[in-house]
């Protein structure tokens, strides 16, 4: 899923959301960088003027689906692809 975090509060909220899902691997990618979505310092190190790619992997498919549903508010629409 491609997302855009526009404010520091968005970054904080995203990291808090990620920390609710302990059993999943949450990778946030930007270019060649891959950051753990639970890492506040890692998330602050990214360029938030650009889109971020989020990938989640876990054994509990319901949790993975629930996570993706919870971050939809930051999803970049197909018509709004700013890179």
PyMOL Python script that loads the backbone (N, CA, C, O; Angstrom):
from pymol import cmd

cmd.read_pdbstr("""\
ATOM      1  N   UNK A   1       0.855  -1.165   0.000  1.00  0.00           N
ATOM      2  CA  UNK A   1       0.000   0.000   0.000  1.00  0.00           C
ATOM      3  C   UNK A   1       0.903   1.231   0.000  1.00  0.00           C
ATOM      4  O   UNK A   1       1.898   1.282   0.724  1.00  0.00           O
ATOM      5  N   UNK A   2       0.557   2.202  -0.801  1.00  0.00           N
ATOM      6  CA  UNK A   2       1.302   3.460  -0.852  1.00  0.00           C
ATOM      7  C   UNK A   2       0.583   4.466   0.039  1.00  0.00           C
ATOM      8  O   UNK A   2      -0.624   4.677  -0.086  1.00  0.00           O
ATOM      9  N   UNK A   3       1.350   5.087   0.948  1.00  0.00           N
ATOM     10  CA  UNK A   3       0.765   6.071   1.864  1.00  0.00           C
ATOM     11  C   UNK A   3       1.562   7.365   1.816  1.00  0.00           C
ATOM     12  O   UNK A   3       2.670   7.413   1.280  1.00  0.00           O
ATOM     13  N   UNK A   4       0.981   8.410   2.384  1.00  0.00           N
ATOM     14  CA  UNK A   4       1.632   9.714   2.526  1.00  0.00           C
ATOM     15  C   UNK A   4       1.336  10.213   3.924  1.00  0.00           C
ATOM     16  O   UNK A   4       0.178  10.360   4.314  1.00  0.00           O
ATOM     17  N   UNK A   5       2.397  10.473   4.677  1.00  0.00           N
ATOM     18  CA  UNK A   5       2.263  11.032   6.024  1.00  0.00           C
ATOM     19  C   UNK A   5       2.653  12.498   5.934  1.00  0.00           C
ATOM     20  O   UNK A   5       3.828  12.822   5.760  1.00  0.00           O
ATOM     21  N   UNK A   6       1.673  13.383   6.051  1.00  0.00           N
ATOM     22  CA  UNK A   6       1.892  14.798   5.775  1.00  0.00           C
ATOM     23  C   UNK A   6       2.401  15.606   6.954  1.00  0.00           C
ATOM     24  O   UNK A   6       3.018  16.654   6.760  1.00  0.00           O
ATOM     25  N   UNK A   7       2.158  15.145   8.162  1.00  0.00           N
ATOM     26  CA  UNK A   7       2.536  15.923   9.343  1.00  0.00           C
ATOM     27  C   UNK A   7       3.282  15.040  10.340  1.00  0.00           C
ATOM     28  O   UNK A   7       3.254  13.813  10.247  1.00  0.00           O
ATOM     29  N   UNK A   8       3.942  15.683  11.287  1.00  0.00           N
ATOM     30  CA  UNK A   8       4.605  14.959  12.374  1.00  0.00           C
ATOM     31  C   UNK A   8       3.569  14.141  13.146  1.00  0.00           C
ATOM     32  O   UNK A   8       3.852  13.020  13.569  1.00  0.00           O
ATOM     33  N   UNK A   9       2.387  14.693  13.326  1.00  0.00           N
ATOM     34  CA  UNK A   9       1.330  13.961  14.029  1.00  0.00           C
ATOM     35  C   UNK A   9       0.935  12.702  13.266  1.00  0.00           C
ATOM     36  O   UNK A   9       0.671  11.663  13.872  1.00  0.00           O
ATOM     37  N   UNK A  10       0.895  12.790  11.931  1.00  0.00           N
ATOM     38  CA  UNK A  10       0.621  11.595  11.123  1.00  0.00           C
ATOM     39  C   UNK A  10       1.680  10.522  11.363  1.00  0.00           C
ATOM     40  O   UNK A  10       1.353   9.343  11.503  1.00  0.00           O
ATOM     41  N   UNK A  11       2.948  10.931  11.410  1.00  0.00           N
ATOM     42  CA  UNK A  11       4.041   9.981  11.659  1.00  0.00           C
ATOM     43  C   UNK A  11       3.860   9.345  13.034  1.00  0.00           C
ATOM     44  O   UNK A  11       3.951   8.125  13.174  1.00  0.00           O
ATOM     45  N   UNK A  12       3.605  10.165  14.041  1.00  0.00           N
ATOM     46  CA  UNK A  12       3.400   9.650  15.401  1.00  0.00           C
ATOM     47  C   UNK A  12       2.224   8.678  15.459  1.00  0.00           C
ATOM     48  O   UNK A  12       2.320   7.615  16.073  1.00  0.00           O
ATOM     49  N   UNK A  13       1.119   9.045  14.822  1.00  0.00           N
ATOM     50  CA  UNK A  13      -0.067   8.183  14.815  1.00  0.00           C
ATOM     51  C   UNK A  13       0.204   6.871  14.082  1.00  0.00           C
ATOM     52  O   UNK A  13      -0.238   5.808  14.517  1.00  0.00           O
ATOM     53  N   UNK A  14       0.931   6.950  12.969  1.00  0.00           N
ATOM     54  CA  UNK A  14       1.262   5.746  12.209  1.00  0.00           C
ATOM     55  C   UNK A  14       2.114   4.796  13.052  1.00  0.00           C
ATOM     56  O   UNK A  14       1.836   3.598  13.105  1.00  0.00           O
ATOM     57  N   UNK A  15       3.141   5.318  13.704  1.00  0.00           N
ATOM     58  CA  UNK A  15       4.012   4.483  14.539  1.00  0.00           C
ATOM     59  C   UNK A  15       3.215   3.871  15.691  1.00  0.00           C
ATOM     60  O   UNK A  15       3.399   2.699  16.018  1.00  0.00           O
ATOM     61  N   UNK A  16       2.335   4.654  16.302  1.00  0.00           N
ATOM     62  CA  UNK A  16       1.483   4.117  17.376  1.00  0.00           C
ATOM     63  C   UNK A  16       0.609   2.985  16.856  1.00  0.00           C
ATOM     64  O   UNK A  16       0.433   1.970  17.530  1.00  0.00           O
ATOM     65  N   UNK A  17       0.065   3.160  15.660  1.00  0.00           N
ATOM     66  CA  UNK A  17      -0.765   2.123  15.049  1.00  0.00           C
ATOM     67  C   UNK A  17       0.066   0.864  14.814  1.00  0.00           C
ATOM     68  O   UNK A  17      -0.388  -0.244  15.102  1.00  0.00           O
ATOM     69  N   UNK A  18       1.269   1.028  14.298  1.00  0.00           N
ATOM     70  CA  UNK A  18       2.145  -0.123  14.033  1.00  0.00           C
ATOM     71  C   UNK A  18       2.463  -0.882  15.313  1.00  0.00           C
ATOM     72  O   UNK A  18       2.540  -2.110  15.303  1.00  0.00           O
ATOM     73  N   UNK A  19       2.644  -0.171  16.400  1.00  0.00           N
ATOM     74  CA  UNK A  19       3.009  -0.806  17.662  1.00  0.00           C
ATOM     75  C   UNK A  19       1.873  -1.618  18.272  1.00  0.00           C
ATOM     76  O   UNK A  19       2.096  -2.364  19.226  1.00  0.00           O
ATOM     77  N   UNK A  20       0.666  -1.488  17.743  1.00  0.00           N
ATOM     78  CA  UNK A  20      -0.458  -2.305  18.202  1.00  0.00           C
ATOM     79  C   UNK A  20      -0.422  -3.703  17.591  1.00  0.00           C
ATOM     80  O   UNK A  20      -1.125  -4.602  18.053  1.00  0.00           O
ATOM     81  N   UNK A  21       0.391  -3.887  16.560  1.00  0.00           N
ATOM     82  CA  UNK A  21       0.455  -5.156  15.828  1.00  0.00           C
ATOM     83  C   UNK A  21       1.826  -5.788  16.047  1.00  0.00           C
ATOM     84  O   UNK A  21       2.720  -5.671  15.209  1.00  0.00           O
ATOM     85  N   UNK A  22       1.975  -6.457  17.183  1.00  0.00           N
ATOM     86  CA  UNK A  22       3.270  -7.015  17.590  1.00  0.00           C
ATOM     87  C   UNK A  22       3.666  -8.258  16.802  1.00  0.00           C
ATOM     88  O   UNK A  22       4.858  -8.535  16.669  1.00  0.00           O
ATOM     89  N   UNK A  23       2.722  -9.004  16.283  1.00  0.00           N
ATOM     90  CA  UNK A  23       3.034 -10.260  15.615  1.00  0.00           C
ATOM     91  C   UNK A  23       3.371 -10.124  14.144  1.00  0.00           C
ATOM     92  O   UNK A  23       3.695 -11.118  13.493  1.00  0.00           O
ATOM     93  N   UNK A  24       3.303  -8.926  13.608  1.00  0.00           N
ATOM     94  CA  UNK A  24       3.516  -8.720  12.189  1.00  0.00           C
ATOM     95  C   UNK A  24       4.822  -7.959  11.944  1.00  0.00           C
ATOM     96  O   UNK A  24       5.278  -7.183  12.784  1.00  0.00           O
ATOM     97  N   UNK A  25       5.408  -8.203  10.773  1.00  0.00           N
ATOM     98  CA  UNK A  25       6.543  -7.403  10.309  1.00  0.00           C
ATOM     99  C   UNK A  25       5.965  -6.282   9.467  1.00  0.00           C
ATOM    100  O   UNK A  25       5.239  -6.535   8.505  1.00  0.00           O
ATOM    101  N   UNK A  26       6.281  -5.047   9.820  1.00  0.00           N
ATOM    102  CA  UNK A  26       5.759  -3.891   9.103  1.00  0.00           C
ATOM    103  C   UNK A  26       6.948  -3.134   8.529  1.00  0.00           C
ATOM    104  O   UNK A  26       7.677  -2.457   9.253  1.00  0.00           O
ATOM    105  N   UNK A  27       7.133  -3.257   7.217  1.00  0.00           N
ATOM    106  CA  UNK A  27       8.233  -2.588   6.535  1.00  0.00           C
ATOM    107  C   UNK A  27       7.709  -1.354   5.823  1.00  0.00           C
ATOM    108  O   UNK A  27       6.700  -1.404   5.120  1.00  0.00           O
ATOM    109  N   UNK A  28       8.411  -0.248   6.015  1.00  0.00           N
ATOM    110  CA  UNK A  28       8.104   0.991   5.315  1.00  0.00           C
ATOM    111  C   UNK A  28       9.283   1.253   4.391  1.00  0.00           C
ATOM    112  O   UNK A  28      10.428   1.343   4.836  1.00  0.00           O
ATOM    113  N   UNK A  29       8.991   1.373   3.102  1.00  0.00           N
ATOM    114  CA  UNK A  29      10.050   1.504   2.105  1.00  0.00           C
ATOM    115  C   UNK A  29       9.965   2.853   1.407  1.00  0.00           C
ATOM    116  O   UNK A  29       8.891   3.369   1.099  1.00  0.00           O
ATOM    117  N   UNK A  30      11.159   3.395   1.173  1.00  0.00           N
ATOM    118  CA  UNK A  30      11.269   4.616   0.375  1.00  0.00           C
ATOM    119  C   UNK A  30      12.595   4.520  -0.361  1.00  0.00           C
ATOM    120  O   UNK A  30      13.666   4.596   0.242  1.00  0.00           O
ATOM    121  N   UNK A  31      12.506   4.354  -1.659  1.00  0.00           N
ATOM    122  CA  UNK A  31      13.727   4.124  -2.427  1.00  0.00           C
ATOM    123  C   UNK A  31      14.377   2.829  -1.975  1.00  0.00           C
ATOM    124  O   UNK A  31      13.741   1.775  -1.967  1.00  0.00           O
ATOM    125  N   UNK A  32      15.656   2.911  -1.596  1.00  0.00           N
ATOM    126  CA  UNK A  32      16.371   1.714  -1.134  1.00  0.00           C
ATOM    127  C   UNK A  32      16.304   1.542   0.371  1.00  0.00           C
ATOM    128  O   UNK A  32      16.776   0.537   0.902  1.00  0.00           O
ATOM    129  N   UNK A  33      15.723   2.512   1.065  1.00  0.00           N
ATOM    130  CA  UNK A  33      15.607   2.419   2.524  1.00  0.00           C
ATOM    131  C   UNK A  33      14.420   1.549   2.914  1.00  0.00           C
ATOM    132  O   UNK A  33      13.341   1.644   2.328  1.00  0.00           O
ATOM    133  N   UNK A  34      14.636   0.700   3.913  1.00  0.00           N
ATOM    134  CA  UNK A  34      13.555  -0.095   4.498  1.00  0.00           C
ATOM    135  C   UNK A  34      13.606   0.128   6.000  1.00  0.00           C
ATOM    136  O   UNK A  34      14.625  -0.134   6.638  1.00  0.00           O
ATOM    137  N   UNK A  35      12.505   0.613   6.563  1.00  0.00           N
ATOM    138  CA  UNK A  35      12.420   0.982   7.973  1.00  0.00           C
ATOM    139  C   UNK A  35      11.346   0.137   8.645  1.00  0.00           C
ATOM    140  O   UNK A  35      10.314  -0.161   8.045  1.00  0.00           O
ATOM    141  N   UNK A  36      11.594  -0.242   9.881  1.00  0.00           N
ATOM    142  CA  UNK A  36      10.570  -0.893  10.702  1.00  0.00           C
ATOM    143  C   UNK A  36       9.526   0.166  11.049  1.00  0.00           C
ATOM    144  O   UNK A  36       9.862   1.209  11.609  1.00  0.00           O
ATOM    145  N   UNK A  37       8.280  -0.092  10.723  1.00  0.00           N
ATOM    146  CA  UNK A  37       7.207   0.869  10.979  1.00  0.00           C
ATOM    147  C   UNK A  37       7.017   1.207  12.446  1.00  0.00           C
ATOM    148  O   UNK A  37       6.364   2.201  12.763  1.00  0.00           O
ATOM    149  N   UNK A  38       7.566   0.411  13.346  1.00  0.00           N
ATOM    150  CA  UNK A  38       7.454   0.670  14.784  1.00  0.00           C
ATOM    151  C   UNK A  38       8.529   1.630  15.293  1.00  0.00           C
ATOM    152  O   UNK A  38       8.468   2.076  16.439  1.00  0.00           O
ATOM    153  N   UNK A  39       9.503   1.949  14.454  1.00  0.00           N
ATOM    154  CA  UNK A  39      10.637   2.778  14.866  1.00  0.00           C
ATOM    155  C   UNK A  39      10.350   4.254  14.620  1.00  0.00           C
ATOM    156  O   UNK A  39      10.306   4.704  13.475  1.00  0.00           O
ATOM    157  N   UNK A  40      10.158   4.995  15.690  1.00  0.00           N
ATOM    158  CA  UNK A  40       9.857   6.423  15.543  1.00  0.00           C
ATOM    159  C   UNK A  40      11.041   7.160  14.923  1.00  0.00           C
ATOM    160  O   UNK A  40      10.851   8.018  14.061  1.00  0.00           O
ATOM    161  N   UNK A  41      12.263   6.834  15.353  1.00  0.00           N
ATOM    162  CA  UNK A  41      13.438   7.500  14.783  1.00  0.00           C
ATOM    163  C   UNK A  41      13.620   7.133  13.316  1.00  0.00           C
ATOM    164  O   UNK A  41      13.956   7.986  12.494  1.00  0.00           O
ATOM    165  N   UNK A  42      13.399   5.867  12.991  1.00  0.00           N
ATOM    166  CA  UNK A  42      13.487   5.450  11.598  1.00  0.00           C
ATOM    167  C   UNK A  42      12.471   6.168  10.734  1.00  0.00           C
ATOM    168  O   UNK A  42      12.789   6.601   9.626  1.00  0.00           O
ATOM    169  N   UNK A  43      11.262   6.297  11.228  1.00  0.00           N
ATOM    170  CA  UNK A  43      10.213   6.976  10.465  1.00  0.00           C
ATOM    171  C   UNK A  43      10.513   8.463  10.305  1.00  0.00           C
ATOM    172  O   UNK A  43      10.218   9.045   9.260  1.00  0.00           O
ATOM    173  N   UNK A  44      11.095   9.082  11.329  1.00  0.00           N
ATOM    174  CA  UNK A  44      11.471  10.494  11.216  1.00  0.00           C
ATOM    175  C   UNK A  44      12.588  10.700  10.201  1.00  0.00           C
ATOM    176  O   UNK A  44      12.736  11.797   9.662  1.00  0.00           O
ATOM    177  N   UNK A  45      13.378   9.656   9.932  1.00  0.00           N
ATOM    178  CA  UNK A  45      14.513   9.795   9.018  1.00  0.00           C
ATOM    179  C   UNK A  45      14.096   9.812   7.549  1.00  0.00           C
ATOM    180  O   UNK A  45      14.901  10.155   6.684  1.00  0.00           O
ATOM    181  N   UNK A  46      12.861   9.448   7.263  1.00  0.00           N
ATOM    182  CA  UNK A  46      12.395   9.400   5.878  1.00  0.00           C
ATOM    183  C   UNK A  46      11.980  10.781   5.384  1.00  0.00           C
ATOM    184  O   UNK A  46      11.663  11.667   6.177  1.00  0.00           O
ATOM    185  N   UNK A  47      11.986  10.950   4.071  1.00  0.00           N
ATOM    186  CA  UNK A  47      11.549  12.191   3.440  1.00  0.00           C
ATOM    187  C   UNK A  47      10.028  12.139   3.291  1.00  0.00           C
ATOM    188  O   UNK A  47       9.506  11.409   2.449  1.00  0.00           O
ATOM    189  N   UNK A  48       9.336  12.900   4.096  1.00  0.00           N
ATOM    190  CA  UNK A  48       7.874  12.839   4.087  1.00  0.00           C
ATOM    191  C   UNK A  48       7.237  13.717   3.022  1.00  0.00           C
ATOM    192  O   UNK A  48       6.017  13.877   2.982  1.00  0.00           O
ATOM    193  N   UNK A  49       8.075  14.286   2.159  1.00  0.00           N
ATOM    194  CA  UNK A  49       7.546  14.963   0.984  1.00  0.00           C
ATOM    195  C   UNK A  49       7.241  13.928  -0.108  1.00  0.00           C
ATOM    196  O   UNK A  49       6.584  14.235  -1.102  1.00  0.00           O
ATOM    197  N   UNK A  50       7.725  12.706   0.093  1.00  0.00           N
ATOM    198  CA  UNK A  50       7.523  11.631  -0.882  1.00  0.00           C
ATOM    199  C   UNK A  50       6.627  10.547  -0.290  1.00  0.00           C
ATOM    200  O   UNK A  50       6.452  10.445   0.925  1.00  0.00           O
ATOM    201  N   UNK A  51       6.070   9.748  -1.185  1.00  0.00           N
ATOM    202  CA  UNK A  51       5.224   8.630  -0.763  1.00  0.00           C
ATOM    203  C   UNK A  51       6.051   7.534  -0.113  1.00  0.00           C
ATOM    204  O   UNK A  51       7.256   7.424  -0.340  1.00  0.00           O
ATOM    205  N   UNK A  52       5.385   6.727   0.697  1.00  0.00           N
ATOM    206  CA  UNK A  52       5.998   5.594   1.376  1.00  0.00           C
ATOM    207  C   UNK A  52       5.248   4.327   0.988  1.00  0.00           C
ATOM    208  O   UNK A  52       4.026   4.340   0.843  1.00  0.00           O
ATOM    209  N   UNK A  53       5.979   3.246   0.821  1.00  0.00           N
ATOM    210  CA  UNK A  53       5.355   1.954   0.536  1.00  0.00           C
ATOM    211  C   UNK A  53       5.358   1.128   1.813  1.00  0.00           C
ATOM    212  O   UNK A  53       6.398   0.972   2.452  1.00  0.00           O
ATOM    213  N   UNK A  54       4.207   0.605   2.182  1.00  0.00           N
ATOM    214  CA  UNK A  54       4.078  -0.194   3.400  1.00  0.00           C
ATOM    215  C   UNK A  54       3.769  -1.635   3.014  1.00  0.00           C
ATOM    216  O   UNK A  54       2.852  -1.905   2.238  1.00  0.00           O
ATOM    217  N   UNK A  55       4.555  -2.555   3.573  1.00  0.00           N
ATOM    218  CA  UNK A  55       4.321  -3.983   3.384  1.00  0.00           C
ATOM    219  C   UNK A  55       4.232  -4.642   4.750  1.00  0.00           C
ATOM    220  O   UNK A  55       5.049  -4.380   5.633  1.00  0.00           O
ATOM    221  N   UNK A  56       3.240  -5.493   4.915  1.00  0.00           N
ATOM    222  CA  UNK A  56       3.024  -6.182   6.187  1.00  0.00           C
ATOM    223  C   UNK A  56       3.068  -7.681   5.929  1.00  0.00           C
ATOM    224  O   UNK A  56       2.497  -8.181   4.960  1.00  0.00           O
ATOM    225  N   UNK A  57       3.757  -8.383   6.815  1.00  0.00           N
ATOM    226  CA  UNK A  57       3.833  -9.835   6.721  1.00  0.00           C
ATOM    227  C   UNK A  57       3.574 -10.415   8.102  1.00  0.00           C
ATOM    228  O   UNK A  57       4.161  -9.980   9.093  1.00  0.00           O
ATOM    229  N   UNK A  58       2.700 -11.387   8.153  1.00  0.00           N
ATOM    230  CA  UNK A  58       2.399 -12.038   9.424  1.00  0.00           C
ATOM    231  C   UNK A  58       1.584 -13.293   9.197  1.00  0.00           C
ATOM    232  O   UNK A  58       1.008 -13.493   8.128  1.00  0.00           O
ATOM    233  N   UNK A  59       1.544 -14.128  10.208  1.00  0.00           N
ATOM    234  CA  UNK A  59       0.810 -15.389  10.107  1.00  0.00           C
ATOM    235  C   UNK A  59      -0.696 -15.214  10.255  1.00  0.00           C
ATOM    236  O   UNK A  59      -1.472 -16.009   9.724  1.00  0.00           O
ATOM    237  N   UNK A  60      -1.110 -14.180  10.973  1.00  0.00           N
ATOM    238  CA  UNK A  60      -2.534 -13.941  11.228  1.00  0.00           C
ATOM    239  C   UNK A  60      -3.087 -13.009  10.150  1.00  0.00           C
ATOM    240  O   UNK A  60      -2.937 -11.790  10.237  1.00  0.00           O
ATOM    241  N   UNK A  61      -3.723 -13.589   9.140  1.00  0.00           N
ATOM    242  CA  UNK A  61      -4.226 -12.792   8.020  1.00  0.00           C
ATOM    243  C   UNK A  61      -5.271 -11.779   8.447  1.00  0.00           C
ATOM    244  O   UNK A  61      -5.380 -10.714   7.839  1.00  0.00           O
ATOM    245  N   UNK A  62      -6.042 -12.086   9.481  1.00  0.00           N
ATOM    246  CA  UNK A  62      -7.021 -11.119   9.980  1.00  0.00           C
ATOM    247  C   UNK A  62      -6.330  -9.878  10.521  1.00  0.00           C
ATOM    248  O   UNK A  62      -6.795  -8.761  10.294  1.00  0.00           O
ATOM    249  N   UNK A  63      -5.222 -10.062  11.236  1.00  0.00           N
ATOM    250  CA  UNK A  63      -4.470  -8.919  11.760  1.00  0.00           C
ATOM    251  C   UNK A  63      -3.863  -8.096  10.632  1.00  0.00           C
ATOM    252  O   UNK A  63      -3.866  -6.866  10.679  1.00  0.00           O
ATOM    253  N   UNK A  64      -3.348  -8.777   9.625  1.00  0.00           N
ATOM    254  CA  UNK A  64      -2.771  -8.071   8.476  1.00  0.00           C
ATOM    255  C   UNK A  64      -3.847  -7.236   7.793  1.00  0.00           C
ATOM    256  O   UNK A  64      -3.630  -6.061   7.497  1.00  0.00           O
ATOM    257  N   UNK A  65      -5.009  -7.841   7.542  1.00  0.00           N
ATOM    258  CA  UNK A  65      -6.116  -7.119   6.917  1.00  0.00           C
ATOM    259  C   UNK A  65      -6.553  -5.946   7.789  1.00  0.00           C
ATOM    260  O   UNK A  65      -6.780  -4.847   7.283  1.00  0.00           O
ATOM    261  N   UNK A  66      -6.671  -6.171   9.091  1.00  0.00           N
ATOM    262  CA  UNK A  66      -7.071  -5.116  10.031  1.00  0.00           C
ATOM    263  C   UNK A  66      -6.065  -3.965  10.017  1.00  0.00           C
ATOM    264  O   UNK A  66      -6.450  -2.797  10.063  1.00  0.00           O
ATOM    265  N   UNK A  67      -4.781  -4.298   9.953  1.00  0.00           N
ATOM    266  CA  UNK A  67      -3.760  -3.253   9.897  1.00  0.00           C
ATOM    267  C   UNK A  67      -3.928  -2.400   8.644  1.00  0.00           C
ATOM    268  O   UNK A  67      -3.942  -1.171   8.723  1.00  0.00           O
ATOM    269  N   UNK A  68      -4.053  -3.049   7.490  1.00  0.00           N
ATOM    270  CA  UNK A  68      -4.229  -2.294   6.244  1.00  0.00           C
ATOM    271  C   UNK A  68      -5.481  -1.418   6.304  1.00  0.00           C
ATOM    272  O   UNK A  68      -5.469  -0.291   5.808  1.00  0.00           O
ATOM    273  N   UNK A  69      -6.544  -1.916   6.897  1.00  0.00           N
ATOM    274  CA  UNK A  69      -7.760  -1.110   7.055  1.00  0.00           C
ATOM    275  C   UNK A  69      -7.492   0.110   7.936  1.00  0.00           C
ATOM    276  O   UNK A  69      -8.022   1.192   7.682  1.00  0.00           O
ATOM    277  N   UNK A  70      -6.672  -0.067   8.968  1.00  0.00           N
ATOM    278  CA  UNK A  70      -6.427   1.022   9.916  1.00  0.00           C
ATOM    279  C   UNK A  70      -5.543   2.123   9.348  1.00  0.00           C
ATOM    280  O   UNK A  70      -5.542   3.236   9.875  1.00  0.00           O
ATOM    281  N   UNK A  71      -4.792   1.844   8.288  1.00  0.00           N
ATOM    282  CA  UNK A  71      -3.923   2.884   7.715  1.00  0.00           C
ATOM    283  C   UNK A  71      -4.473   3.451   6.403  1.00  0.00           C
ATOM    284  O   UNK A  71      -3.798   4.236   5.736  1.00  0.00           O
ATOM    285  N   UNK A  72      -5.678   3.062   6.035  1.00  0.00           N
ATOM    286  CA  UNK A  72      -6.268   3.546   4.779  1.00  0.00           C
ATOM    287  C   UNK A  72      -6.411   5.064   4.720  1.00  0.00           C
ATOM    288  O   UNK A  72      -6.430   5.645   3.635  1.00  0.00           O
ATOM    289  N   UNK A  73      -6.511   5.704   5.878  1.00  0.00           N
ATOM    290  CA  UNK A  73      -6.679   7.164   5.875  1.00  0.00           C
ATOM    291  C   UNK A  73      -5.464   7.878   5.292  1.00  0.00           C
ATOM    292  O   UNK A  73      -5.562   9.037   4.890  1.00  0.00           O
ATOM    293  N   UNK A  74      -4.320   7.196   5.241  1.00  0.00           N
ATOM    294  CA  UNK A  74      -3.104   7.783   4.670  1.00  0.00           C
ATOM    295  C   UNK A  74      -2.819   7.267   3.265  1.00  0.00           C
ATOM    296  O   UNK A  74      -1.825   7.655   2.652  1.00  0.00           O
ATOM    297  N   UNK A  75      -3.683   6.395   2.751  1.00  0.00           N
ATOM    298  CA  UNK A  75      -3.441   5.786   1.444  1.00  0.00           C
ATOM    299  C   UNK A  75      -3.484   6.832   0.344  1.00  0.00           C
ATOM    300  O   UNK A  75      -4.331   7.725   0.341  1.00  0.00           O
ATOM    301  N   UNK A  76      -2.545   6.698  -0.595  1.00  0.00           N
ATOM    302  CA  UNK A  76      -2.506   7.573  -1.762  1.00  0.00           C
ATOM    303  C   UNK A  76      -3.381   6.944  -2.831  1.00  0.00           C
ATOM    304  O   UNK A  76      -3.194   5.782  -3.194  1.00  0.00           O
ATOM    305  N   UNK A  77      -4.331   7.711  -3.330  1.00  0.00           N
ATOM    306  CA  UNK A  77      -5.225   7.226  -4.375  1.00  0.00           C
ATOM    307  C   UNK A  77      -4.475   7.099  -5.689  1.00  0.00           C
ATOM    308  O   UNK A  77      -3.459   7.762  -5.895  1.00  0.00           O
ATOM    309  N   UNK A  78      -4.968   6.255  -6.568  1.00  0.00           N
ATOM    310  CA  UNK A  78      -4.343   6.061  -7.879  1.00  0.00           C
ATOM    311  C   UNK A  78      -4.272   7.372  -8.657  1.00  0.00           C
ATOM    312  O   UNK A  78      -3.358   7.568  -9.458  1.00  0.00           O
ATOM    313  N   UNK A  79      -5.224   8.264  -8.430  1.00  0.00           N
ATOM    314  CA  UNK A  79      -5.253   9.548  -9.131  1.00  0.00           C
ATOM    315  C   UNK A  79      -4.315  10.574  -8.517  1.00  0.00           C
ATOM    316  O   UNK A  79      -4.077  11.628  -9.106  1.00  0.00           O
ATOM    317  N   UNK A  80      -3.778  10.275  -7.333  1.00  0.00           N
ATOM    318  CA  UNK A  80      -2.976  11.243  -6.589  1.00  0.00           C
ATOM    319  C   UNK A  80      -1.589  10.667  -6.304  1.00  0.00           C
ATOM    320  O   UNK A  80      -1.174  10.610  -5.147  1.00  0.00           O
ATOM    321  N   UNK A  81      -0.873  10.243  -7.334  1.00  0.00           N
ATOM    322  CA  UNK A  81       0.435   9.601  -7.158  1.00  0.00           C
ATOM    323  C   UNK A  81       1.547  10.642  -7.183  1.00  0.00           C
ATOM    324  O   UNK A  81       2.160  10.880  -8.223  1.00  0.00           O
ATOM    325  N   UNK A  82       1.798  11.245  -6.064  1.00  0.00           N
ATOM    326  CA  UNK A  82       2.912  12.179  -5.932  1.00  0.00           C
ATOM    327  C   UNK A  82       4.133  11.397  -5.479  1.00  0.00           C
ATOM    328  O   UNK A  82       4.069  10.700  -4.467  1.00  0.00           O
ATOM    329  N   UNK A  83       5.226  11.492  -6.189  1.00  0.00           N
ATOM    330  CA  UNK A  83       6.471  10.840  -5.789  1.00  0.00           C
ATOM    331  C   UNK A  83       7.488  11.883  -5.669  1.00  0.00           C
ATOM    332  O   UNK A  83       8.638  11.590  -5.340  1.00  0.00           O
TER     333      UNK A  83
END
""", "prot")
cmd.dss("prot")
cmd.show_as("cartoon", "prot")
cmd.util.cbc("prot")
cmd.orient("prot")
